[in-house]
């Protein structure tokens, strides 16, 4: 016969307003960094008439690495 375990309540993770606001701010910051990187890269590629979007790729890569660094630094 199996022994019945006492009923265990599932604990729901509750988000406080402060942590929700911090995560939302972080998401907006990452989006802004990537958006500005894409915009500047496209403008530089158009201005210099490059055949390959090298500045867009370089700036997006730098922006992505910077965003990940800011997330790791914050943790």
Secondary structure, 3 states (H helix, E strand, C coil): CCCCCCCCCCCCCCCCHHHHHHHHHHHHHHHHHHHHHHHHHHHHHHHHCCCCCHHHHHHHHHHHHHHHHHHHHHC
